[in-house]
Amino acid sequence: MTRALLALVVAWASVAAAAPVRVAVLATSPPRDGRLARLVDGARLAAGRVEGVAGVDVAGLLDPEGARAAAEARLAEARTAYENLEVDQALALVEAAAPALVASGAVGEAARAYELLARMRLGLRDTEGAVAACRMWLRLEDPPTLDAAGAPPSLLEALAAAIEPPVQAALRVEATLPALVRIDGRRAGITPVAVEVVAGSHVVSVEADGFHRGVYQVTPRAELGVAVLARLRPAERGQLLDEVQGRLDGQLDADAVGPGLRDLRALVAADQAVLVELGEGLARAGLFDLQAGRRVRLVELPDEGGDATRLGGELVRLLYSGLDPAAPGLTAPEIDLPDPRPYHRRWWFWPTVAAAAVAAVAVPIALLAEDDPAGLTRKPGTGAVIIRF
């Protein structure tokens, strides 16, 4: 009995240890500037690539109706209705769930939704609708996950008909504020975004923290592109984030977690937080342990007007360099990192060079001008000690 209990405790501990650390990445002020929004986006992408870290979907938390969990629930409801032969209800549910899953980045679940939609369209003798659903399915998953031996011939025919010729079309997406754009579930950047896509139907999503996600189904053609202007509506919970960011001022320079970061933890239930900000020619980021209530590390890099997304990723890479996000050592005293800037860009370099140059000139002159013997002497009336060599 004791051994079984011990084994259970060890198994529970291993599962708990394997759970990823939840990290929220935010700017110290609302990223209404496009460059700051790109910096945040790059930091979030980099945080998601850190081993043992899971990024917090702040936009989804503030807009629950547009979050992945809500779309997955609608898809499950659609499957149940389909199994119960409630075709009209199932069709309405899956048509709403599929684009929402694409928009939330749940590519695998979205592919399953379009597969179900294709099967339903074929059941209703809507071959054109089935082929359109298969086109989206193939964009999300190519080759498709499908048991060809058990699939109905009509579905295989629809998939074959859905293979599109490589005809390109123009797609431009803008918004009334800097926002993240996804096209068919894949990140396309921060608005404004102008890309070439395969002609045909696409799902475009536009999102910003504190606003409802905008989801648009567009069909650009080779001879006629499509422009999307997203007018995002404030989310009901969006004011919470504004209140939190209003209390983040000065947190990057504070050692302890202040009221803004405590509010952030309550808002997103995160274990750690990464705050980023842009200054005059400088980008900074701080890593905060919200469990221990202190800042762990602060890094900064020169902002020379290059790729802000890459700059945000580099800040996060430096923050977590040499750290195990889940280890108790994360709350150790702040670690000094080597300055990643070239020597000629560091503040101490040129003063040191100047001092060395002055010494190189002054010492020979002093040596040539003085004929006193070597040794330690005191200059009367000045309190100075002169060492000659």
C-alpha positions as a Markdown table, in Angstrom:
| # | Residue | x | y | z |
|---|---|---|---|---|
| 1 | Met | 0.0 | 0.0 | 0.0 |
| 2 | Thr | 2.8 | 2.4 | 0.9 |
| 3 | Arg | 4.7 | 1.6 | -2.3 |
| 4 | Ala | 1.6 | 2.2 | -4.3 |
| 5 | Leu | 1.0 | 5.5 | -2.6 |
| 6 | Leu | 4.6 | 6.5 | -3.2 |
| 7 | Ala | 4.4 | 5.5 | -6.8 |
| 8 | Leu | 1.2 | 7.6 | -7.2 |
| 9 | Val | 2.9 | 10.6 | -5.5 |
| 10 | Val | 6.0 | 10.3 | -7.8 |
| 11 | Ala | 3.8 | 10.0 | -10.9 |
| 12 | Trp | 1.8 | 13.1 | -9.8 |
| 13 | Ala | 5.0 | 15.0 | -9.2 |
| 14 | Ser | 6.4 | 14.0 | -12.7 |
| 15 | Val | 3.2 | 15.2 | -14.3 |
| 16 | Ala | 3.2 | 18.5 | -12.4 |
| 17 | Ala | 6.9 | 19.0 | -13.2 |
| 18 | Ala | 6.1 | 18.5 | -16.9 |
| 19 | Ala | 3.4 | 21.1 | -16.9 |
| 20 | Pro | 4.6 | 24.1 | -18.9 |
| 21 | Val | 5.1 | 27.5 | -17.2 |
| 22 | Arg | 2.4 | 30.0 | -18.3 |
| 23 | Val | 4.0 | 33.2 | -19.5 |
| 24 | Ala | 2.1 | 36.4 | -20.5 |
| 25 | Val | 3.9 | 38.8 | -22.8 |
| 26 | Leu | 2.7 | 42.4 | -22.8 |
| 27 | Ala | 3.8 | 45.9 | -23.5 |
| 28 | Thr | 4.0 | 48.3 | -20.6 |
| 29 | Ser | 1.5 | 50.5 | -22.5 |
| 30 | Pro | -1.2 | 49.6 | -25.1 |
| 31 | Pro | 0.7 | 48.9 | -28.4 |
| 32 | Arg | -1.1 | 51.4 | -30.5 |
| 33 | Asp | 2.1 | 52.1 | -32.3 |
| 34 | Gly | 2.8 | 49.6 | -35.1 |
| 35 | Arg | 6.5 | 49.1 | -34.2 |
| 36 | Leu | 5.7 | 48.4 | -30.6 |
| 37 | Ala | 3.0 | 45.9 | -31.7 |
| 38 | Arg | 5.6 | 44.1 | -33.9 |
| 39 | Leu | 8.0 | 44.0 | -30.9 |
| 40 | Val | 5.3 | 42.4 | -28.8 |
| 41 | Asp | 4.4 | 39.9 | -31.5 |
| 42 | Gly | 8.0 | 38.9 | -31.9 |
| 43 | Ala | 8.4 | 38.4 | -28.2 |
| 44 | Arg | 5.3 | 36.2 | -28.0 |
| 45 | Leu | 6.5 | 34.1 | -30.9 |
| 46 | Ala | 9.9 | 33.7 | -29.2 |
| 47 | Ala | 8.3 | 32.9 | -25.8 |
| 48 | Gly | 6.3 | 30.1 | -27.4 |
| 49 | Arg | 9.6 | 28.5 | -28.6 |
| 50 | Val | 11.2 | 28.5 | -25.2 |
| 51 | Glu | 11.3 | 24.9 | -23.9 |
| 52 | Gly | 8.9 | 24.4 | -20.9 |
| 53 | Val | 7.0 | 27.6 | -21.6 |
| 54 | Ala | 3.4 | 28.0 | -22.8 |
| 55 | Gly | 2.3 | 31.5 | -23.9 |
| 56 | Val | -0.9 | 32.9 | -22.5 |
| 57 | Asp | -3.5 | 33.9 | -25.2 |
| 58 | Val | -4.3 | 37.3 | -23.8 |
| 59 | Ala | -6.6 | 38.2 | -26.7 |
| 60 | Gly | -8.6 | 35.0 | -26.2 |
| 61 | Leu | -8.9 | 35.6 | -22.5 |
| 62 | Leu | -10.3 | 39.1 | -23.1 |
| 63 | Asp | -12.6 | 37.9 | -25.9 |
| 64 | Pro | -14.0 | 34.6 | -24.7 |
| 65 | Glu | -16.5 | 34.3 | -27.6 |
| 66 | Gly | -13.7 | 34.4 | -30.2 |
| 67 | Ala | -11.3 | 32.1 | -28.2 |
| 68 | Arg | -10.3 | 28.7 | -29.3 |
| 69 | Ala | -12.2 | 26.9 | -26.6 |
| 70 | Ala | -15.5 | 28.4 | -27.7 |
| 71 | Ala | -14.9 | 27.3 | -31.3 |
| 72 | Glu | -14.0 | 23.8 | -30.2 |
| 73 | Ala | -17.2 | 23.6 | -28.1 |
| 74 | Arg | -19.3 | 24.6 | -31.2 |
| 75 | Leu | -17.5 | 21.9 | -33.3 |
| 76 | Ala | -18.3 | 19.2 | -30.7 |
| 77 | Glu | -21.9 | 20.4 | -30.7 |
| 78 | Ala | -22.0 | 20.2 | -34.5 |
| 79 | Arg | -20.7 | 16.6 | -34.4 |
| 80 | Thr | -23.3 | 15.6 | -31.9 |
| 81 | Ala | -26.1 | 17.1 | -34.0 |
| 82 | Tyr | -24.7 | 15.4 | -37.1 |
| 83 | Glu | -24.8 | 12.0 | -35.4 |
| 84 | Asn | -28.3 | 12.7 | -34.3 |
| 85 | Leu | -29.3 | 13.5 | -38.0 |
| 86 | Glu | -30.1 | 17.1 | -37.1 |
| 87 | Val | -28.5 | 18.2 | -40.4 |
| 88 | Asp | -29.6 | 21.9 | -40.5 |
| 89 | Gln | -28.4 | 22.5 | -36.9 |
| 90 | Ala | -25.2 | 20.7 | -37.5 |
| 91 | Leu | -24.5 | 22.6 | -40.7 |
| 92 | Ala | -25.1 | 26.0 | -39.1 |
| 93 | Leu | -22.8 | 25.1 | -36.2 |
| 94 | Val | -19.9 | 23.7 | -38.3 |
| 95 | Glu | -20.0 | 26.7 | -40.7 |
| 96 | Ala | -19.6 | 29.0 | -37.7 |
| 97 | Ala | -17.0 | 26.9 | -35.9 |
| 98 | Ala | -14.7 | 26.2 | -38.9 |
| 99 | Pro | -13.6 | 29.8 | -39.6 |
| 100 | Ala | -13.4 | 30.6 | -35.9 |
| 101 | Leu | -11.0 | 27.6 | -35.4 |
| 102 | Val | -8.9 | 28.8 | -38.3 |
| 103 | Ala | -8.8 | 32.3 | -36.8 |
| 104 | Ser | -7.7 | 31.1 | -33.4 |
| 105 | Gly | -4.8 | 29.2 | -34.9 |
| 106 | Ala | -6.2 | 25.7 | -34.1 |
| 107 | Val | -5.2 | 24.4 | -37.6 |
| 108 | Gly | -5.7 | 20.7 | -36.8 |
| 109 | Glu | -9.2 | 21.1 | -35.4 |
| 110 | Ala | -10.1 | 23.5 | -38.2 |
| 111 | Ala | -9.1 | 20.8 | -40.7 |
| 112 | Arg | -11.4 | 18.3 | -39.0 |
| 113 | Ala | -14.2 | 20.9 | -39.2 |
| 114 | Tyr | -13.8 | 21.4 | -42.9 |
| 115 | Glu | -13.6 | 17.6 | -43.4 |
| 116 | Leu | -17.0 | 17.3 | -41.6 |
| 117 | Leu | -18.4 | 20.2 | -43.6 |
| 118 | Ala | -17.3 | 18.5 | -46.9 |
| 119 | Arg | -19.0 | 15.2 | -45.8 |
| 120 | Met | -22.2 | 17.1 | -44.9 |
| 121 | Arg | -22.3 | 19.0 | -48.2 |
| 122 | Leu | -21.9 | 15.7 | -50.1 |
| 123 | Gly | -24.7 | 14.2 | -48.1 |
| 124 | Leu | -26.9 | 17.2 | -49.2 |
| 125 | Arg | -25.8 | 16.6 | -52.9 |
| 126 | Asp | -23.9 | 20.0 | -52.8 |
| 127 | Thr | -20.8 | 19.0 | -54.8 |
| 128 | Glu | -19.7 | 22.6 | -55.3 |
| 129 | Gly | -19.9 | 23.4 | -51.5 |
| 130 | Ala | -18.0 | 20.1 | -50.8 |
| 131 | Val | -15.2 | 21.1 | -53.1 |
| 132 | Ala | -14.9 | 24.5 | -51.6 |
| 133 | Ala | -14.7 | 22.9 | -48.1 |
| 134 | Cys | -12.1 | 20.5 | -49.4 |
| 135 | Arg | -10.0 | 23.5 | -50.7 |
| 136 | Met | -9.8 | 25.0 | -47.2 |
| 137 | Trp | -9.1 | 21.5 | -45.8 |
| 138 | Leu | -6.1 | 21.1 | -48.1 |
| 139 | Arg | -4.8 | 24.6 | -47.3 |
| 140 | Leu | -4.8 | 23.7 | -43.6 |
| 141 | Glu | -3.6 | 20.1 | -44.0 |
| 142 | Asp | -1.7 | 18.9 | -47.1 |
| 143 | Pro | -1.7 | 16.0 | -47.5 |
| 144 | Pro | -5.0 | 15.5 | -45.6 |
| 145 | Thr | -5.3 | 13.2 | -42.7 |
| 146 | Leu | -7.7 | 10.7 | -44.1 |
| 147 | Asp | -8.2 | 6.9 | -44.3 |
| 148 | Ala | -8.5 | 6.6 | -48.0 |
| 149 | Ala | -9.6 | 3.0 | -47.8 |
| 150 | Gly | -12.6 | 3.9 | -45.6 |
| 151 | Ala | -13.5 | 7.2 | -47.2 |
| 152 | Pro | -16.5 | 7.4 | -49.5 |
| 153 | Pro | -15.5 | 7.7 | -53.2 |
| 154 | Ser | -17.4 | 11.0 | -53.4 |
| 155 | Leu | -15.1 | 12.6 | -50.8 |
| 156 | Leu | -12.0 | 11.4 | -52.6 |
| 157 | Glu | -13.4 | 12.9 | -55.9 |
| 158 | Ala | -14.1 | 16.2 | -54.1 |
| 159 | Leu | -10.5 | 16.3 | -52.7 |
| 160 | Ala | -9.2 | 15.7 | -56.2 |
| 161 | Ala | -11.3 | 18.4 | -57.7 |
| 162 | Ala | -10.2 | 20.8 | -54.9 |
| 163 | Ile | -6.5 | 20.7 | -56.0 |
| 164 | Glu | -6.0 | 24.3 | -57.2 |
| 165 | Pro | -3.7 | 25.6 | -59.9 |
| 166 | Pro | -1.0 | 27.9 | -58.6 |
| 167 | Val | -2.7 | 31.1 | -59.6 |
| 168 | Gln | -1.7 | 34.0 | -57.4 |
| 169 | Ala | -3.9 | 36.9 | -56.2 |
| 170 | Ala | -3.3 | 40.0 | -54.1 |
| 171 | Leu | -4.6 | 40.4 | -50.6 |
| 172 | Arg | -4.2 | 43.4 | -48.4 |
| 173 | Val | -5.3 | 43.7 | -44.8 |
| 174 | Glu | -5.5 | 46.9 | -42.7 |
| 175 | Ala | -7.1 | 47.8 | -39.4 |
| 176 | Thr | -7.9 | 50.9 | -37.4 |
| 177 | Leu | -5.1 | 50.0 | -35.0 |
| 178 | Pro | -2.0 | 47.8 | -35.1 |
| 179 | Ala | -3.3 | 44.2 | -35.1 |
| 180 | Leu | -2.1 | 40.6 | -35.7 |
| 181 | Val | -3.2 | 39.1 | -39.0 |
| 182 | Arg | -3.6 | 35.4 | -39.7 |
| 183 | Ile | -4.4 | 34.0 | -43.1 |
| 184 | Asp | -5.8 | 30.5 | -43.1 |
| 185 | Gly | -4.5 | 30.1 | -39.5 |
| 186 | Arg | -0.9 | 31.2 | -40.2 |
| 187 | Arg | 0.6 | 34.4 | -39.0 |
| 188 | Ala | 1.0 | 37.0 | -41.7 |
| 189 | Gly | 2.3 | 39.9 | -39.5 |
| 190 | Ile | 1.0 | 43.2 | -38.0 |
| 191 | Thr | -1.2 | 45.5 | -40.0 |
| 192 | Pro | -0.9 | 46.7 | -42.7 |
| 193 | Val | -0.2 | 43.4 | -44.4 |
| 194 | Ala | 0.0 | 42.9 | -48.2 |
| 195 | Val | 0.7 | 39.4 | -49.5 |
| 196 | Glu | 0.2 | 37.2 | -52.5 |
| 197 | Val | -2.1 | 34.2 | -51.9 |
| 198 | Val | -3.5 | 31.4 | -54.1 |
| 199 | Ala | -6.7 | 32.6 | -55.8 |
| 200 | Gly | -9.8 | 31.3 | -54.1 |
| 201 | Ser | -11.5 | 31.3 | -50.7 |
| 202 | His | -9.4 | 32.3 | -47.6 |
| 203 | Val | -10.1 | 32.9 | -43.9 |
| 204 | Val | -8.5 | 36.2 | -42.6 |
| 205 | Ser | -8.5 | 36.9 | -38.9 |
| 206 | Val | -7.4 | 40.2 | -37.3 |
| 207 | Glu | -6.9 | 40.5 | -33.5 |
| 208 | Ala | -5.5 | 43.0 | -31.0 |
| 209 | Asp | -5.5 | 42.7 | -27.2 |
| 210 | Gly | -8.6 | 44.1 | -25.7 |
| 211 | Phe | -10.7 | 43.9 | -28.9 |
| 212 | His | -13.0 | 41.3 | -30.5 |
| 213 | Arg | -11.3 | 39.2 | -33.1 |
| 214 | Gly | -12.4 | 40.1 | -36.6 |
| 215 | Val | -12.9 | 37.0 | -38.9 |
| 216 | Tyr | -13.5 | 37.5 | -42.6 |
| 217 | Gln | -14.0 | 35.0 | -45.5 |
| 218 | Val | -12.5 | 36.5 | -48.7 |
| 219 | Thr | -12.1 | 35.2 | -52.2 |
| 220 | Pro | -9.4 | 37.1 | -54.1 |
| 221 | Arg | -9.1 | 36.4 | -57.8 |
| 222 | Ala | -6.1 | 36.6 | -60.1 |
| 223 | Glu | -7.4 | 39.6 | -61.9 |
| 224 | Leu | -8.9 | 41.2 | -58.9 |
| 225 | Gly | -7.3 | 41.3 | -55.5 |
| 226 | Val | -9.1 | 41.9 | -52.2 |
| 227 | Ala | -8.6 | 44.5 | -49.5 |
| 228 | Val | -9.9 | 44.0 | -46.0 |
| 229 | Leu | -10.3 | 47.0 | -43.6 |
| 230 | Ala | -11.0 | 45.6 | -40.1 |
| 231 | Arg | -12.8 | 47.8 | -37.6 |
| 232 | Leu | -12.3 | 46.0 | -34.3 |
| 233 | Arg | -14.8 | 46.4 | -31.6 |
| 234 | Pro | -13.6 | 46.8 | -27.9 |
| 235 | Ala | -14.1 | 43.5 | -26.0 |
| 236 | Glu | -16.2 | 43.6 | -22.9 |
| 237 | Arg | -13.2 | 42.6 | -20.8 |
| 238 | Gly | -10.8 | 44.8 | -22.8 |
| 239 | Gln | -11.1 | 47.5 | -20.1 |
| 240 | Leu | -9.4 | 45.1 | -17.7 |
| 241 | Leu | -6.2 | 45.1 | -19.8 |
| 242 | Asp | -6.3 | 48.9 | -20.1 |
| 243 | Glu | -6.4 | 49.1 | -16.3 |
| 244 | Val | -3.6 | 46.7 | -15.9 |
| 245 | Gln | -1.4 | 48.5 | -18.4 |
| 246 | Gly | -2.2 | 51.8 | -16.7 |
| 247 | Arg | -0.5 | 50.4 | -13.6 |
| 248 | Leu | 2.6 | 48.9 | -15.3 |
| 249 | Asp | 4.4 | 52.3 | -15.6 |
| 250 | Gly | 7.9 | 51.9 | -14.1 |
| 251 | Gln | 7.6 | 48.2 | -13.6 |
| 252 | Leu | 10.6 | 47.4 | -15.8 |
| 253 | Asp | 12.9 | 49.4 | -13.4 |
| 254 | Ala | 11.3 | 48.0 | -10.2 |
| 255 | Asp | 12.8 | 44.9 | -8.5 |
| 256 | Ala | 9.5 | 43.8 | -7.0 |
| 257 | Val | 6.2 | 43.0 | -8.7 |
| 258 | Gly | 4.0 | 46.0 | -8.4 |
| 259 | Pro | 0.2 | 46.4 | -8.4 |
| 260 | Gly | 0.0 | 46.3 | -12.2 |
| 261 | Leu | 1.7 | 42.9 | -12.5 |
| 262 | Arg | -0.4 | 41.5 | -9.6 |
| 263 | Asp | -3.5 | 42.6 | -11.5 |
| 264 | Leu | -2.0 | 40.9 | -14.6 |
| 265 | Arg | -1.6 | 37.6 | -12.7 |
| 266 | Ala | -5.2 | 37.8 | -11.5 |
| 267 | Leu | -6.3 | 38.5 | -15.1 |
| 268 | Val | -4.5 | 35.8 | -17.0 |
| 269 | Ala | -3.4 | 33.4 | -14.2 |
| 270 | Ala | 0.2 | 33.5 | -15.5 |
| 271 | Asp | 3.2 | 32.2 | -13.6 |
| 272 | Gln | 5.6 | 34.6 | -15.3 |
| 273 | Ala | 5.3 | 37.8 | -17.3 |
| 274 | Val | 7.5 | 39.4 | -19.9 |
| 275 | Leu | 7.1 | 43.2 | -20.3 |
| 276 | Val | 8.5 | 45.0 | -23.3 |
| 277 | Glu | 8.8 | 48.7 | -24.1 |
| 278 | Leu | 10.4 | 51.0 | -26.7 |
| 279 | Gly | 12.4 | 54.0 | -25.8 |
| 280 | Glu | 14.5 | 56.5 | -27.7 |
| 281 | Gly | 16.7 | 54.2 | -29.8 |
| 282 | Leu | 16.3 | 51.5 | -27.2 |
| 283 | Ala | 14.2 | 48.3 | -26.7 |
| 284 | Arg | 13.9 | 46.8 | -23.3 |
| 285 | Ala | 12.3 | 43.7 | -21.7 |
| 286 | Gly | 11.9 | 42.4 | -18.2 |
| 287 | Leu | 11.2 | 38.9 | -17.0 |
| 288 | Phe | 9.0 | 38.8 | -13.8 |
| 289 | Asp | 8.3 | 35.8 | -11.6 |
| 290 | Leu | 4.7 | 36.4 | -10.5 |
| 291 | Gln | 4.9 | 33.5 | -8.0 |
| 292 | Ala | 7.9 | 34.9 | -6.1 |
| 293 | Gly | 6.8 | 38.5 | -6.7 |
| 294 | Arg | 10.0 | 39.9 | -8.1 |
| 295 | Arg | 11.9 | 40.8 | -11.3 |
| 296 | Val | 14.3 | 38.1 | -12.4 |
| 297 | Arg | 16.1 | 39.8 | -15.3 |
| 298 | Leu | 16.2 | 43.0 | -17.3 |
| 299 | Val | 17.7 | 43.3 | -20.8 |
| 300 | Glu | 18.0 | 46.0 | -23.4 |
| 301 | Leu | 19.1 | 46.3 | -27.0 |
| 302 | Pro | 19.6 | 49.2 | -29.3 |
| 303 | Asp | 16.7 | 49.9 | -31.6 |
| 304 | Glu | 18.2 | 50.9 | -35.0 |
| 305 | Gly | 15.0 | 50.8 | -37.0 |
| 306 | Gly | 15.3 | 47.2 | -38.2 |
| 307 | Asp | 12.9 | 44.3 | -38.0 |
| 308 | Ala | 11.0 | 44.9 | -34.7 |
| 309 | Thr | 9.6 | 41.4 | -34.7 |
| 310 | Arg | 13.1 | 39.9 | -34.7 |
| 311 | Leu | 14.2 | 42.4 | -32.1 |
| 312 | Gly | 11.4 | 41.3 | -29.8 |
| 313 | Gly | 12.4 | 37.7 | -30.3 |
| 314 | Glu | 16.0 | 38.5 | -29.4 |
| 315 | Leu | 14.9 | 40.2 | -26.2 |
| 316 | Val | 13.1 | 37.1 | -25.1 |
| 317 | Arg | 16.0 | 34.9 | -26.1 |
| 318 | Leu | 18.3 | 36.9 | -23.9 |
| 319 | Leu | 15.8 | 36.9 | -21.0 |
| 320 | Tyr | 15.6 | 33.1 | -20.9 |
| 321 | Ser | 19.3 | 32.5 | -21.8 |
| 322 | Gly | 20.7 | 30.0 | -19.3 |
| 323 | Leu | 17.5 | 29.8 | -17.3 |
| 324 | Asp | 15.2 | 26.8 | -16.7 |
| 325 | Pro | 11.7 | 28.5 | -16.6 |
| 326 | Ala | 10.4 | 25.9 | -14.2 |
| 327 | Ala | 13.4 | 25.7 | -11.9 |
| 328 | Pro | 13.5 | 27.4 | -8.5 |
| 329 | Gly | 16.7 | 29.1 | -9.7 |
| 330 | Leu | 14.5 | 31.4 | -11.7 |
| 331 | Thr | 13.9 | 33.4 | -8.5 |
| 332 | Ala | 17.6 | 33.7 | -7.8 |
| 333 | Pro | 19.2 | 37.2 | -7.6 |
| 334 | Glu | 19.2 | 39.0 | -10.9 |
| 335 | Ile | 21.8 | 37.6 | -13.3 |
| 336 | Asp | 24.1 | 40.0 | -15.2 |
| 337 | Leu | 24.2 | 39.1 | -18.9 |
| 338 | Pro | 27.0 | 40.1 | -21.3 |
| 339 | Asp | 26.2 | 43.1 | -23.3 |
| 340 | Pro | 25.3 | 41.8 | -26.8 |
| 341 | Arg | 26.1 | 45.1 | -28.5 |
| 342 | Pro | 29.4 | 45.5 | -30.4 |
| 343 | Tyr | 32.2 | 47.1 | -28.3 |
| 344 | His | 32.1 | 50.4 | -30.3 |
| 345 | Arg | 28.3 | 50.7 | -29.4 |
| 346 | Arg | 28.7 | 50.4 | -25.6 |
| 347 | Trp | 28.7 | 53.6 | -23.4 |
| 348 | Trp | 32.1 | 52.9 | -21.8 |
| 349 | Phe | 34.0 | 52.2 | -25.0 |
| 350 | Trp | 34.8 | 55.7 | -26.3 |
| 351 | Pro | 35.5 | 57.3 | -22.9 |
| 352 | Thr | 38.0 | 54.5 | -22.3 |
| 353 | Val | 39.6 | 55.0 | -25.6 |
| 354 | Ala | 39.9 | 58.7 | -25.0 |
| 355 | Ala | 41.4 | 58.1 | -21.5 |
| 356 | Ala | 43.9 | 55.7 | -23.0 |
| 357 | Ala | 44.8 | 58.1 | -25.7 |
| 358 | Val | 45.4 | 60.9 | -23.2 |
| 359 | Ala | 47.5 | 58.6 | -21.0 |
| 360 | Ala | 49.5 | 57.5 | -24.1 |
| 361 | Val | 50.4 | 61.1 | -24.8 |
| 362 | Ala | 50.7 | 62.5 | -21.3 |
| 363 | Val | 52.9 | 59.8 | -19.7 |
| 364 | Pro | 55.7 | 60.1 | -22.3 |
| 365 | Ile | 55.6 | 63.9 | -22.0 |
| 366 | Ala | 55.7 | 63.7 | -18.2 |
| 367 | Leu | 58.6 | 61.2 | -18.4 |
| 368 | Leu | 60.5 | 63.4 | -20.8 |
| 369 | Ala | 59.9 | 66.6 | -18.7 |
| 370 | Glu | 60.9 | 65.2 | -15.3 |
| 371 | Asp | 64.5 | 64.3 | -14.3 |
| 372 | Asp | 63.8 | 63.4 | -10.7 |
| 373 | Pro | 65.0 | 60.0 | -9.5 |
| 374 | Ala | 62.5 | 57.1 | -9.2 |
| 375 | Gly | 60.7 | 56.5 | -6.0 |
| 376 | Leu | 57.9 | 57.9 | -3.9 |
| 377 | Thr | 58.0 | 61.6 | -3.0 |
| 378 | Arg | 55.6 | 64.1 | -1.5 |
| 379 | Lys | 54.9 | 67.4 | -3.2 |
| 380 | Pro | 55.0 | 70.1 | -0.4 |
| 381 | Gly | 51.8 | 72.1 | 0.1 |
| 382 | Thr | 49.6 | 70.1 | -2.1 |
| 383 | Gly | 49.0 | 66.8 | -0.2 |
| 384 | Ala | 49.8 | 64.9 | -3.4 |
| 385 | Val | 51.9 | 61.8 | -3.6 |
| 386 | Ile | 53.9 | 61.4 | -6.8 |
| 387 | Ile | 55.3 | 58.0 | -7.9 |
| 388 | Arg | 58.1 | 58.0 | -10.3 |
| 389 | Phe | 59.3 | 55.0 | -12.3 |
